[in-house]
Amino acid sequence: MERFLENAMYTSRWLLAPIYLGLSLALLALTLKFFQEVYHLLPHVFEMAEAELILVLLSMIDMSLVGGLLVMVMISGYENFVSQLDIDEGKEKLDWLGKMDSGSLKLKVAASIVAISSIHLLRVFMDAQKIPNDKLLWYVLIHMTFVISAFVMSYLEKMVKHAH
């Protein structure tokens, strides 16, 4: 009975595979949204004010960071929790494949969230005249919460690695 339960639990890791496949569909949706922005931007690029153009570009950078985060979580999560990727010898292999454990993945996700939050905060500041000061304060506090959380996670991970 114990052996059966252990095998069932171990095999259940494959339930994560459709979730990681779903992330690839989310990446497709993000790519479509990115090119929709490009499509809307190009005809009006000469009419736009510089600040407006920068806001659109920051939004596109934000999408690229989220896309990178999706790829990182999708591939390293699959590799850490489901199965190793069997990539043919002649094919290009991402440098970090097989090197990112769940701890370092959490740190990369936290760093990505801080970067995404930073870009969002910059967009808010560039459009600050339309936003009340109390809301700006909340944006800064939320961003600082992400920053501090990332530092604490990094520090704790460093302590754990030195303890071993």
C-alpha positions in Angstrom: 0.0 0.0 0.0 2.8 2.4 0.9 4.6 1.7 -2.3 1.4 2.3 -4.3 0.9 5.7 -2.6 4.5 6.7 -3.2 4.3 5.8 -6.8 1.0 7.6 -7.2 2.3 10.8 -5.6 5.5 10.6 -7.7 3.5 10.1 -10.9 1.1 12.9 -10.0 3.9 15.4 -10.8 2.8 15.0 -14.4 -0.4 16.9 -13.5 1.9 20.0 -13.7 2.7 19.4 -17.3 -0.6 20.8 -18.7 -0.1 23.9 -16.4 3.3 24.5 -18.0 1.8 24.0 -21.4 -0.9 26.5 -20.5 1.9 29.0 -19.7 3.1 28.6 -23.2 -0.4 29.6 -24.4 -0.2 32.6 -22.1 3.1 33.4 -23.8 1.4 33.2 -27.2 -1.4 35.6 -25.9 1.3 38.0 -24.6 3.1 37.9 -28.0 -0.1 38.7 -29.8 -0.8 41.6 -27.5 2.8 42.9 -28.0 2.4 42.9 -31.8 -1.0 44.5 -31.4 0.7 47.4 -29.6 3.3 47.6 -32.4 0.5 47.7 -35.0 -1.2 50.5 -33.1 2.1 52.4 -32.5 3.7 52.5 -35.9 1.0 54.5 -37.8 1.0 57.2 -35.1 4.6 57.4 -34.1 5.2 60.8 -35.7 2.1 62.2 -34.1 2.9 61.1 -30.6 4.5 63.2 -28.0 7.8 61.9 -26.7 6.4 61.1 -23.2 3.5 59.2 -24.8 5.9 57.2 -26.9 8.0 56.4 -23.9 4.9 55.2 -22.0 4.1 52.8 -24.9 7.7 51.6 -25.1 7.8 51.0 -21.3 4.6 49.0 -21.7 6.3 46.9 -24.4 9.4 46.4 -22.2 7.0 45.3 -19.4 5.5 42.7 -21.7 9.0 41.4 -22.7 9.9 41.0 -19.0 6.7 39.2 -18.3 7.4 36.9 -21.3 10.9 36.1 -20.0 9.4 35.3 -16.6 6.8 33.0 -18.3 9.6 31.2 -20.1 11.7 30.9 -17.0 8.9 29.5 -14.9 7.6 27.3 -17.6 10.8 25.6 -18.6 12.6 25.4 -15.3 9.4 24.5 -13.4 8.9 21.6 -15.9 12.5 20.5 -15.5 12.5 20.8 -11.7 9.2 19.2 -11.0 8.1 17.1 -13.9 10.9 15.7 -16.1 14.3 16.7 -17.6 14.2 18.2 -21.0 15.8 16.0 -23.7 17.2 18.5 -26.1 19.0 17.1 -29.1 22.8 17.5 -29.1 22.9 19.8 -32.2 20.1 22.1 -31.0 20.7 25.4 -29.2 20.4 25.0 -25.4 19.7 27.8 -23.0 22.6 28.4 -20.7 20.6 28.1 -17.4 18.8 24.9 -18.3 19.4 22.3 -15.6 21.1 24.8 -13.3 18.1 26.5 -11.8 16.7 24.8 -8.7 13.4 25.9 -7.1 15.2 28.3 -4.8 17.0 30.1 -7.5 13.8 30.1 -9.6 12.1 31.9 -6.7 14.8 34.5 -6.6 14.6 35.0 -10.4 10.8 35.4 -10.2 11.2 37.9 -7.3 13.8 39.9 -9.3 11.6 39.9 -12.3 8.6 41.1 -10.3 10.8 43.9 -8.9 11.9 44.9 -12.5 8.3 44.8 -13.7 7.1 46.8 -10.8 9.9 49.3 -11.4 8.8 49.8 -15.0 5.2 50.2 -13.9 6.2 52.7 -11.3 8.2 54.7 -13.9 5.1 54.7 -16.1 3.0 56.0 -13.2 5.5 58.7 -12.5 5.6 59.8 -16.1 1.9 60.2 -15.9 1.9 61.5 -12.4 -0.1 64.7 -13.0 -3.2 62.5 -13.5 -2.8 60.5 -10.3 -3.5 61.7 -6.8 -0.6 61.8 -4.4 -2.1 59.2 -2.0 -2.3 56.7 -4.9 1.3 57.5 -5.9 2.3 56.8 -2.3 0.6 53.4 -2.4 2.4 52.6 -5.7 5.7 53.4 -4.1 4.9 51.4 -0.9 3.8 48.4 -2.9 7.0 48.6 -5.1 9.2 48.9 -2.0 7.4 45.8 -0.5 8.4 43.9 -3.6 12.0 45.2 -3.3 12.3 44.3 0.4 10.7 40.9 -0.1 13.2 40.1 -2.9 16.1 41.2 -0.7 14.9 39.1 2.2 14.3 36.0 0.0 17.8 36.5 -1.4 19.4 36.8 2.0 17.5 33.7 3.3 18.6 31.7 0.3 22.2 32.8 0.9 21.9 31.7 4.5 20.5 28.3 3.6 23.3 27.7 1.0 26.0 28.6 3.5 24.5 26.4 6.2 24.9 23.3 3.9 
